[in-house]
Amino acid sequence: KYWMAETPFSPKTQPYWDRNECPTIHVSNDGVNWSFVGDELKPIDDLTAEEVAGLDFFSDPHLVFVDGRLECWYRFTHRGGDKNNYAFVELCRKTTMDGVHWSEREVLIDLLHSPIGQQFSNMGVSPSILHQDGKYRMWYVNSEADIQREVHFSSSSDASTWGEIQHCKLIGHTINPWHIDVNYIDGKYYLVAFDRIDLTLWESVDGVNFVYAKQLLPVGATGSFYGFSLYRAVLIKSDKY
């Protein structure tokens, strides 16, 4: 019933801390107890020896269900051996019909070198994708820098040619969005945003203008489960809870 893509990592990972941040799939029937797909736990994509030597890493996976096909979109950062280099990012995709056998890695957008990538502000942080009416609709954060970041939106019929970039408005509350998720539930778009302060919920009828609804979770006091930070949350509709 539930499918999750995540990129686990630990600061103790060798040879560098985000080496193992590879897209991995888990499944669940209750949303609480999770297991892996197939005979063993392994990522659907992993780095080559050359990519490891370059200190490359994956991040920000997102699952999209399209006409019976499950797609996993994720970011791939090439650092060229410099741990402080985050400029060369690609948006990639793998697909599957059974959750076990996945296609080869496909680069959808070169965010540094291609004209469309530069249109996406070179970063495309935390992409959130829906497939509606034959089109991919993608929301993302335009920067990793400690400036005022923005949520942007674009759409595509083929995942390679994208339309005009629209700047989403967040109305009624001031945040500096970092990681987001957008879902479409009962005729309305819902945005969940984390800004390194708290997790907030926003509503929209057009997918561009979002009105503040409420705080979902604060970053808690030291010692709590949320004491250090949150990352990316995902909002789904469930009849159970």
C-alpha positions, -999 to +999 in steps of 0.1 A: +000+000+000+028+024+008+061+029-012+089+051+000+121+063-016+148+075+007+185+083+006+200+072+039+234+085+051+255+087+082+282+113+091+304+082+099+302+068+064+336+063+046+353+076+025+329+106+029+298+113+048+272+112+019+287+083+000+258+060+009+231+085+002+218+063-027+180+060-036+166+030-018+130+017-018+110+004+011+074-008+013+047-010+040+011-020+044+005+001+075+029+031+072+047+020+103+065-013+096+087-011+065+106-038+046+127-039+014+116-051-020+130-084-034+156-107-019+180-082-005+182-045+006+202-026-020+198+009-036+182+012-070+213+033-081+248+033-067+280+052-075+307+039-097+343+038-085+350+069-106+320+087-091+332+078-056+366+092-064+350+124-074+331+126-041+297+125-059+264+118-042+227+114-047+199+132-029+162+141-028+144+111-043+107+113-053+083+086-065+058+092-093+032+067-106+025+070-143+003+046-162+012+015-142+049+025-141+067+036-110+093+063-115+120+074-091+133+109-097+164+121-078+193+146-078+229+136-087+256+161-076+291+158-092+317+174-071+348+167-091+368+158-060+360+190-042+337+184-012+326+220-012+315+220-049+277+217-053+274+235-086+271+205-110+237+188-104+217+165-127+181+155-123+179+118-129+152+091-132+148+053-130+116+034-138+102+000-129+071-021-136+075-044-107+095-025-080+124-050-083+138-045-118+148-009-126+158+008-158+192+024-163+199+058-150+184+085-172+196+121-170+165+143-175+181+178-169+217+189-166+211+218-143+245+234-148+253+231-185+220+230-204+199+261-211+168+245-194+189+236-164+200+272-160+164+282-162+159+259-132+183+280-112+210+253-114+199+236-082+164+222-083+164+213-046+139+189-032+119+183-065+083+172-059+066+158-090+030+150-098+017+135-130-017+150-139-036+153-172-007+138-192+018+163-178+046+162-152+042+190-127+073+198-107+078+221-077+113+227-063+134+251-042+156+273-063+188+274-042+208+258-014+224+291-004+215+309+029+196+336+010+159+340+006+150+309-013+119+305-034+096+277-045+093+274-083+070+255-105+071+242-141+054+215-162+064+191-190+047+165-212+079+145-217+101+152-187+127+169-209+111+200-224+097+223-197+074+252-197+078+287-182+092+288-147+066+302-122+075+316-088+051+303-062+037+327-037+036+317+000+009+339+016+002+345+052+034+334+069+071+341+063+095+312+058+128+305+039+119+271+023+145+244+021+129+210+015+093+207+003+067+182-009+035+189-029+005+166-032-029+169-047-057+158-024-095+162-029-092+189-055-065+210-037-027+213-037-010+209-004+026+220+002+046+208+032+077+230+037+107+227+061+128+259+066+152+246+093+129+261+119+096+242+116+074+221+093+045+241+079+014+232+058+001+254+029-029+251+006-035+261-030-062+258-056-039+266-086-006+251-075+012+285-076-004+306-049-002+288-015-019+301+016-005+293+051-026+267+069-007+258+101+025+246+117+028+208+117+060+202+137+085+225+154+122+217+157+120+206+193+141+211+224+174+194+228+170+157+235+137+154+216+132+133+185+130+165+165+157+183+185+183+185+158+165+190+125+139+178+101+145+173+064+118+164+039+083+154+049+057+139+026+019+144+030-005+116+020-042+110+025-050+079+046-084+066+056-068+048+086-055+077+107 
